[in-house]
Amino acid sequence: MGRAPRLRIGAAALLAAALAGGAEAAPRVLSLDQCADQYVLALSPREAIVGLSTRADDADSRLRAQARGLPLRRVDLETALAAGPQVVVRNWGGDPRLLRALQARGVRVVELSEASGFDDVRRNIRRVAGALDERGRGEALVAQMDARLARAAGAWKGARALYLTPGGLTAGPGTLVDAALRAAGLANVETRAGYRTLSLEQLALNPPSAVVLGFFDTFQLAGDSWGPGRHAVLKDIVRTRAVASLPGSLLGCPDWGAAEAAERLAARAPR
């Protein structure tokens, strides 16, 4: 075979490889809110991310270090279309009109569901990973989460604790916070479903033996001098009854941060 045919074959092979690489390129993805940011940053190749929310680098964004250098975009149709996404991921960002307009233009919109337990988180991970053609990354992330849960399992041996935020909120069954408490072997004092407001009077009369704090790091950053977190009753309970304080970045989104929260709780269990 002469030199020219060999060159033509080599060029054809290179072209085929280039076309194959293009076909396998990750879809361009845009995130519409801080919770969606965590999924996009964890599951998409960096070069395929055409935009994150303006809160992606905030102090309470868990993967804020990975957001550095990536474009942060406000949520409106003009900005979204200018970014040229093929996939948009959202939890609470973007109104229905924006989402419909994007879908009408052929953009795939992937919505995260709220999570009441870790099965919901697994479904969210797999939904986003599938849309981004990154199923391997998704399964690796699920495996990391499950490993954290395995390490946390049963650490507190059924001890009772109440979850408490600076705003006087707690979380009962059907919440991801409750799932994190149970994953670490804690029994939740709150038996009412969902998120509830606690009475300062009841807390004063019947203080829990142990509390797990949530979002007190962001409370300190905000410097709120008027909320329940500044009340003497709550401050005394925090000072004398807290067994752990979990950062808001682990609790604010329906994602695998709750498994890290469970692992941190387990690390505080008495030995």
Summary of the structure (lengths in Angstrom):
residues: 271
radius of gyration: 23.0
end to end distance: 75.5
largest distance: 94.4
contacts: 876
relative contact order: 0.13
helix: 49%
strand: 14%
